[in-house]
Amino acid sequence: MTSGEKGFDKGQFLDKSSDVQAAVTMYGISNLLEIGDGFPDAIAKVHQSPAVTEALLVNGTAFADFPGASIGSNPEKALQASPVGHVAGNKPPFLIMHGSADTLVSPRQSVQLYEALKSKGDKVEYVLVEGAGHGDLTWYQPPIIDRVVEWFTATLGGPIKSSKSEPASNTGNL
């Protein structure tokens, strides 16, 4: 989501583009500010805790004079850590997939990303996989794997093949 945001380009090879050409996301988080939405109240309340994973990753752990902070305590910081906080600008084509039975990350997260990209005219597809949970066995079955491979092939084309007379390339192309 940060393609084109040069502030994230660090280290070597800065003369090369780091822009992503195509992306597939499976059961991903898209908006930390609404991470509990779509769940029963008891689960949604857990996501308001300063001890929940996303709060720890964004705000750090409680230590010394810092009592910890919930994910919603700093909306700007949470949005910057969320894909929906980086929707502006040109984005690569996306295939967004989520399981209807996911109890860890609500399918609403994927719907939010889909709607945000679609509303600005980006190329995006959304697939709700009926009965799939979060990272369960469904995601490792041929229909899912084939769907992803077919999407990448249709979006980016097939692998680049070198002729037998050419030496193998060190550029990373297949």
C-alpha positions as CSV (number, residue, x, y, z in Angstrom):
1,M,0.0,0.0,0.0
2,T,3.0,2.3,0.4
3,S,4.0,2.2,-3.3
4,G,5.2,5.6,-4.3
5,E,5.7,6.7,-0.7
6,K,9.5,7.3,-0.8
7,G,9.7,7.8,2.9
8,F,9.7,4.1,3.3
9,D,12.6,3.5,0.9
10,K,15.7,2.9,3.0
11,G,19.0,1.1,2.6
12,Q,20.7,-0.1,-0.6
13,F,19.5,0.0,-4.2
14,L,17.5,3.2,-3.8
15,D,17.9,3.8,-7.5
16,K,15.6,0.8,-8.1
17,S,11.8,1.1,-7.7
18,S,10.3,-0.7,-4.7
19,D,6.8,-0.3,-6.0
20,V,4.7,-3.5,-5.8
21,Q,3.3,-4.6,-9.2
22,A,0.4,-6.8,-7.9
23,A,-0.8,-8.0,-4.5
24,V,-2.8,-10.7,-3.0
25,T,-4.0,-10.4,0.6
26,M,-5.6,-13.3,2.5
27,Y,-7.6,-12.6,5.7
28,G,-5.6,-9.5,6.4
29,I,-6.2,-6.5,8.6
30,S,-6.9,-3.3,6.8
31,N,-8.0,-0.8,9.4
32,L,-6.6,-1.0,13.0
33,L,-9.1,1.6,14.1
34,E,-12.0,-0.7,13.4
35,I,-10.3,-4.1,14.1
36,G,-13.1,-5.2,16.5
37,D,-15.9,-4.4,14.1
38,G,-17.9,-7.4,13.0
39,F,-17.3,-9.4,16.1
40,P,-19.4,-10.0,19.2
41,D,-19.1,-7.3,21.9
42,A,-16.8,-9.5,24.1
43,I,-14.3,-9.9,21.3
44,A,-14.5,-6.3,20.2
45,K,-13.8,-5.2,23.8
46,V,-10.6,-7.2,23.8
47,H,-9.3,-5.1,20.9
48,Q,-9.7,-2.0,23.1
49,S,-7.1,-3.2,25.5
50,P,-3.6,-1.7,25.7
51,A,-2.4,-5.3,26.0
52,V,-3.8,-6.6,22.7
53,T,-1.3,-7.5,20.0
54,E,-2.1,-4.6,17.6
55,A,-1.8,-2.0,20.5
56,L,1.5,-3.4,21.6
57,L,2.9,-3.4,18.0
58,V,1.8,0.2,17.4
59,N,2.3,1.8,20.8
60,G,4.8,-0.4,22.6
61,T,4.6,-2.2,25.9
62,A,3.8,-0.6,29.2
63,F,7.1,0.3,30.9
64,A,8.2,2.7,33.6
65,D,6.0,5.9,33.3
66,F,4.2,4.6,30.2
67,P,1.0,2.7,31.2
68,G,0.5,1.3,27.7
69,A,-2.1,2.6,25.2
70,S,-5.0,1.1,23.3
71,I,-5.0,1.0,19.5
72,G,-7.6,3.9,19.5
73,S,-5.6,6.1,21.8
74,N,-3.7,7.6,18.8
75,P,-5.9,7.4,15.8
76,E,-3.3,9.0,13.5
77,K,-0.7,6.5,14.4
78,A,-3.1,3.6,14.1
79,L,-4.2,4.8,10.6
80,Q,-0.6,5.2,9.5
81,A,0.0,1.5,10.5
82,S,-3.1,0.4,8.5
83,P,-3.4,-0.3,4.8
84,V,-6.4,2.0,4.6
85,G,-4.2,4.8,5.8
86,H,-2.3,4.5,2.5
87,V,-5.0,4.3,-0.1
88,A,-4.1,7.6,-1.8
89,G,-2.1,7.4,-5.0
90,N,-1.8,4.7,-7.6
91,K,-2.1,1.2,-6.2
92,P,-1.2,-2.1,-7.9
93,P,-3.9,-4.6,-8.8
94,F,-5.2,-6.4,-5.7
95,L,-6.9,-9.8,-5.1
96,I,-8.4,-9.7,-1.6
97,M,-9.6,-13.0,-0.1
98,H,-11.2,-13.6,3.3
99,G,-12.9,-16.5,4.9
100,S,-16.5,-16.2,6.0
101,A,-15.8,-18.1,9.2
102,D,-12.8,-16.1,10.3
103,T,-13.0,-15.5,14.1
104,L,-9.6,-13.8,14.4
105,V,-9.8,-11.0,11.7
106,S,-13.3,-10.0,10.7
107,P,-14.1,-10.3,6.9
108,R,-15.2,-6.6,7.3
109,Q,-11.5,-5.7,7.3
110,S,-11.1,-7.1,3.7
111,V,-14.4,-5.5,2.6
112,Q,-13.2,-2.1,3.8
113,L,-10.0,-2.3,1.8
114,Y,-11.9,-3.6,-1.2
115,E,-14.3,-0.7,-1.0
116,A,-11.6,1.9,-0.5
117,L,-9.6,0.7,-3.5
118,K,-12.7,0.3,-5.7
119,S,-14.1,3.7,-4.9
120,K,-11.0,5.3,-6.4
121,G,-11.0,3.2,-9.5
122,D,-8.1,0.8,-8.6
123,K,-8.2,-2.7,-10.1
124,V,-9.3,-4.9,-7.2
125,E,-11.2,-8.2,-6.8
126,Y,-12.8,-9.5,-3.6
127,V,-13.4,-13.2,-2.9
128,L,-15.2,-14.4,0.2
129,V,-14.3,-18.0,0.8
130,E,-17.3,-19.7,2.3
131,G,-16.6,-21.6,5.5
132,A,-12.9,-20.7,5.6
133,G,-11.4,-19.6,8.9
134,H,-8.3,-17.6,9.6
135,G,-5.3,-19.5,8.0
136,D,-7.0,-22.8,8.3
137,L,-6.5,-25.8,6.0
138,T,-8.9,-24.3,3.4
139,W,-6.2,-21.8,2.3
140,Y,-3.8,-24.6,1.4
141,Q,-6.1,-26.5,-1.0
142,P,-5.7,-26.5,-4.8
143,P,-8.8,-24.4,-5.5
144,I,-7.4,-21.5,-3.5
145,I,-3.8,-21.9,-4.7
146,D,-4.9,-22.2,-8.3
147,R,-7.1,-19.1,-8.0
148,V,-4.1,-17.1,-6.7
149,V,-1.7,-18.4,-9.3
150,E,-4.2,-17.8,-12.1
151,W,-4.8,-14.3,-10.9
152,F,-1.1,-13.5,-10.8
153,T,-0.6,-15.0,-14.2
154,A,-3.5,-13.0,-15.7
155,T,-2.3,-9.8,-14.0
156,L,1.4,-10.0,-14.5
157,G,1.8,-12.6,-17.3
158,G,3.8,-15.8,-17.1
159,P,7.4,-16.3,-16.0
160,I,10.1,-14.8,-18.2
161,K,12.0,-17.7,-19.8
162,S,15.6,-17.3,-20.9
163,S,16.8,-19.0,-24.1
164,K,19.2,-21.9,-23.6
165,S,22.0,-19.9,-25.3
166,E,21.7,-17.1,-22.7
167,P,23.3,-17.5,-19.3
168,A,21.0,-17.6,-16.3
169,S,20.1,-14.1,-15.1
170,N,20.9,-12.8,-11.6
171,T,18.1,-10.3,-11.7
172,G,15.5,-12.5,-10.1
173,N,13.4,-13.2,-13.1
174,L,12.3,-16.8,-13.6
